[in-house]
Amino acid sequence: MFHLEDVNSISEAEKFRGLDVLLPFEQRVTLPAGQYFLSDLIGCSVFENPTSPSRVSSSPCSLAEAPSVLGTVTDVQTPGEGISGTPLLEVETSNGEILIPLAVDICTKIDTMARRIDVVLPEGLRDLNRE
């Protein structure tokens, strides 16, 4: 919550309804671990990691174990006010858009500085949003 200078009532504040509040990047608060600004997630590349390690591999760096590029985060859907739920990453892939829950067991590593999100998709999630 914040207060606008010289605005001392709800009726005075109403004229600002619907406007965006912009802050210089340097003045943003530091978020606790595991919390992210939505704007920092948008544009991140999403890499899919295998759900289980390969049983047969020719080297410790087997291609079967390497993450593959899934797509790019284009937006984040958040639950509405008073509605609980997990935010969803809208990810544009070569096969269309998929929605990926922003949950720690699915999004196993998020590095906004590197613009990278590693995911392990549960079985069936990839096909969930297809018509």
N, C-alpha and C positions, 0 to 999 in steps of 0.2 A: 504494500500500500504506500502511496505517496500523497503529498499535499502540494497543490498549486498555489504559488504566492498570490495573495490578494483575492483568493477564492475562498469564501468563508461559509457557503451554504450549498445545499444540494441544488437549489434552483440556479445558482451562479455556475455550478459545475456542469449542468445539463447542456450548455452551449458547446461543451467540448466532447460530448458523447460521439463515439464513432471515429474520433481522430486518433492517429497513431502517436505514441510517445517514443521519441528517438533519443538514444544516448550515444555519446562517443564510445567506441569499442573499449577504450582504456578505462572508462568509468563503470563498466559492468561489474557486478558482484562476482566473486569467486564462488562457484557452485561446489557443493560437497561431492565427493567421489560417487559416481554412478548417476549423477544428474547432468543434463545437457541442455543448452539452449537449442531450441528447434532450428534456428537459423544455422547453427553449426553442424547439424545432421544433414541438412539439405545439401546435395551436391557430393556427398561422400560416396565412394565406390564401395559396393557390397561384394564380399568374397564368400563363397560357399565352401565350407570345410566338409570333408567326408564325415558321415555319421558314425562310422566305425573304422578303425585302422585296418588296412589291407592285411590279409593273412599271408599273402605271397608278395614279397617285394624283392627286387634285385639289389637294392641299396637302401641305406637309411633315408635317402632323399627320393624315394619312389614317386613318380608322377601320380600314382593312385592316391597318395596321401597329400598331395599339394592342393591348396585352395584354388578354386577357379572363379573367375569374375562372373558374378551373377547379373549385376546391373548398377544403376545409380539411383540414389534417393532423390525423388522429385518433390516430395512433400511429406508432412507428418500429420496424421489424423489424431486428434486428441478427444478424449471423452468430454462431454458437455458439463456445464456447471451442475453439481449435485449428482452426477452420474459417474459411478466408479468404472474403471476399466483400464486396460492397457493401451497406451498409444500404439498406432500402427504406422510403420514406415511404408510409404508408397514407393515401390522400387520399379523403375522402368528396365525391363529386360529385353533381350532380342526376341522373345516370344510374347511380349506384351507386359502389362503391369501386374505385379503381385503385391499383396499386402502382407507385411511381416510384422508380427507383434514385437514391440520393443521390450522384450523380456530377457532377463539375464541367462536363462537356460537356452535361448535361441540366439540372441545377439551376444556371443561369447566374448567378443573384444571390440571395444569402440575406442578409436583413436582419432579424435576430431582434428588434431594438429596434422596428422598424416592423411586426413580425409578418407579414412578407411574403417569399415565395419565388417567384422568376421561373423558369419552366422552358421549355425547348424540347423537345417530345416527339418522339422518333424515330418515323418512320412505323410504324404497326402497334401501338405500345405501348398506345394507348388501348383497343384491342380484345383485347389479350393475355389479360386476366383475365376476360373475359366468357365465360359458359357457352355 
